[in-house]
Amino acid sequence: MSSKTLGFLLGVKDGFGRPLFIPNPSSGAFDSLLGHGIVLNQSQPAIAASAVGTVLFGDFQQGYLFRQVGDLEIVRMDERYADLRSRGLHRLARLGSISMDAGPTRL
């Protein structure tokens, strides 16, 4: 989730009136949601009425299959940068993933 979404969720309580975020006693920071660690990612959309995918929650190793096809390929490009008297390196990796869970994938 993004930091704006985290800021909004800090004030949210569950149905029993307990806050979703409880500060860590050793650091005093809000570093877990319902007992699970969180990661801030500013690329995630901020929470809004029409926003989709603002919070991704779960164990991605259990619900997704990641794969890499072949090895990492590095190509040295001498001619492209010859007028600059430089060389360029181009990296290419073929990666993919698929959801293995038939349940809901969005919050």
TIMARKE-392623 format. One record per residue (C-alpha): residue number from 1; residue in one letter; chain; y, z, x. Coordinates in steps of 0.1 Angstrom, whole numbers. Layout:
N
+-----+------+-----+-------+-------+-------+
| seq | type | mol |     v |     w |     u |
+-----+------+-----+-------+-------+-------+
| NUM |    a |   A |     Y |     Z |     X |
...
+-----+------+-----+-------+-------+-------+
***
This chain:
107
+-----+------+-----+-------+-------+-------+
| seq | type | mol |     v |     w |     u |
+-----+------+-----+-------+-------+-------+
|   1 |    m |   A |     0 |     0 |     0 |
|   2 |    s |   A |    36 |    -4 |    10 |
|   3 |    s |   A |    59 |    25 |    18 |
|   4 |    k |   A |    79 |    18 |   -15 |
|   5 |    t |   A |    47 |    22 |   -35 |
|   6 |    l |   A |    38 |    54 |   -16 |
|   7 |    g |   A |    73 |    67 |   -24 |
|   8 |    f |   A |    67 |    61 |   -61 |
|   9 |    l |   A |    32 |    76 |   -61 |
|  10 |    l |   A |    43 |   108 |   -44 |
|  11 |    g |   A |    56 |   120 |   -77 |
|  12 |    v |   A |    26 |   109 |   -98 |
|  13 |    k |   A |     2 |   136 |  -112 |
|  14 |    d |   A |   -33 |   132 |  -127 |
|  15 |    g |   A |   -43 |   142 |  -162 |
|  16 |    f |   A |   -46 |   179 |  -152 |
|  17 |    g |   A |   -11 |   181 |  -137 |
|  18 |    r |   A |   -23 |   179 |  -101 |
|  19 |    p |   A |    -5 |   157 |   -77 |
|  20 |    l |   A |   -23 |   126 |   -63 |
|  21 |    f |   A |   -10 |   133 |   -28 |
|  22 |    i |   A |   -16 |   167 |   -12 |
|  23 |    p |   A |     0 |   172 |    22 |
|  24 |    n |   A |   -23 |   178 |    52 |
|  25 |    p |   A |   -20 |   214 |    63 |
|  26 |    s |   A |   -21 |   206 |   100 |
|  27 |    s |   A |     5 |   178 |   100 |
|  28 |    g |   A |    24 |   184 |    67 |
|  29 |    a |   A |    22 |   147 |    60 |
|  30 |    f |   A |     9 |   130 |    29 |
|  31 |    d |   A |   -19 |   110 |    46 |
|  32 |    s |   A |   -46 |   110 |    19 |
|  33 |    l |   A |   -49 |    98 |   -17 |
|  34 |    l |   A |   -75 |   117 |   -37 |
|  35 |    g |   A |   -90 |   129 |    -4 |
|  36 |    h |   A |   -93 |    94 |    11 |
|  37 |    g |   A |   -71 |    82 |    40 |
|  38 |    i |   A |   -44 |    57 |    34 |
|  39 |    v |   A |   -29 |    29 |    54 |
|  40 |    l |   A |     6 |    16 |    50 |
|  41 |    n |   A |    10 |   -21 |    50 |
|  42 |    q |   A |    44 |   -36 |    45 |
|  43 |    s |   A |    29 |   -70 |    36 |
|  44 |    q |   A |    16 |   -55 |     3 |
|  45 |    p |   A |    39 |   -61 |   -27 |
|  46 |    a |   A |    60 |   -31 |   -38 |
|  47 |    i |   A |    51 |   -15 |   -71 |
|  48 |    a |   A |    67 |   -32 |  -101 |
|  49 |    a |   A |    59 |   -40 |  -137 |
|  50 |    s |   A |    47 |   -75 |  -130 |
|  51 |    a |   A |    33 |   -69 |   -94 |
|  52 |    v |   A |    -4 |   -74 |   -89 |
|  53 |    g |   A |   -24 |   -60 |   -59 |
|  54 |    t |   A |     1 |   -34 |   -49 |
|  55 |    v |   A |   -26 |    -9 |   -40 |
|  56 |    l |   A |   -60 |   -18 |   -25 |
|  57 |    f |   A |   -84 |    11 |   -27 |
|  58 |    g |   A |  -120 |    15 |   -16 |
|  59 |    d |   A |  -144 |    10 |    12 |
|  60 |    f |   A |  -141 |   -27 |    21 |
|  61 |    q |   A |  -172 |   -26 |    42 |
|  62 |    q |   A |  -193 |   -18 |    11 |
|  63 |    g |   A |  -177 |   -44 |   -12 |
|  64 |    y |   A |  -169 |   -73 |    11 |
|  65 |    l |   A |  -189 |   -95 |    34 |
|  66 |    f |   A |  -170 |  -107 |    65 |
|  67 |    r |   A |  -182 |  -135 |    87 |
|  68 |    q |   A |  -172 |  -155 |   117 |
|  69 |    v |   A |  -185 |  -190 |   121 |
|  70 |    g |   A |  -189 |  -199 |   158 |
|  71 |    d |   A |  -170 |  -185 |   187 |
|  72 |    l |   A |  -133 |  -182 |   193 |
|  73 |    e |   A |  -120 |  -215 |   206 |
|  74 |    i |   A |   -91 |  -218 |   231 |
|  75 |    v |   A |   -76 |  -252 |   239 |
|  76 |    r |   A |   -52 |  -258 |   267 |
|  77 |    m |   A |   -25 |  -284 |   259 |
|  78 |    d |   A |   -10 |  -298 |   290 |
|  79 |    e |   A |     5 |  -330 |   277 |
|  80 |    r |   A |    23 |  -316 |   246 |
|  81 |    y |   A |    45 |  -294 |   268 |
|  82 |    a |   A |    47 |  -317 |   298 |
|  83 |    d |   A |    85 |  -324 |   293 |
|  84 |    l |   A |    91 |  -286 |   295 |
|  85 |    r |   A |    69 |  -283 |   326 |
|  86 |    s |   A |    48 |  -258 |   307 |
|  87 |    r |   A |    13 |  -255 |   292 |
|  88 |    g |   A |     4 |  -243 |   257 |
|  89 |    l |   A |   -27 |  -225 |   245 |
|  90 |    h |   A |   -40 |  -229 |   210 |
|  91 |    r |   A |   -66 |  -204 |   196 |
|  92 |    l |   A |   -88 |  -212 |   167 |
|  93 |    a |   A |  -113 |  -190 |   149 |
|  94 |    r |   A |  -131 |  -198 |   117 |
|  95 |    l |   A |  -134 |  -166 |    95 |
|  96 |    g |   A |  -144 |  -160 |    59 |
|  97 |    s |   A |  -151 |  -133 |    34 |
|  98 |    i |   A |  -165 |  -129 |     0 |
|  99 |    s |   A |  -165 |  -101 |   -26 |
| 100 |    m |   A |  -199 |   -86 |   -30 |
| 101 |    d |   A |  -189 |   -63 |   -59 |
| 102 |    a |   A |  -190 |   -77 |   -94 |
| 103 |    g |   A |  -166 |   -49 |  -106 |
| 104 |    p |   A |  -129 |   -50 |  -109 |
| 105 |    t |   A |  -110 |   -59 |   -77 |
| 106 |    r |   A |   -74 |   -52 |   -87 |
| 107 |    l |   A |   -54 |   -22 |   -96 |
+-----+------+-----+-------+-------+-------+
***
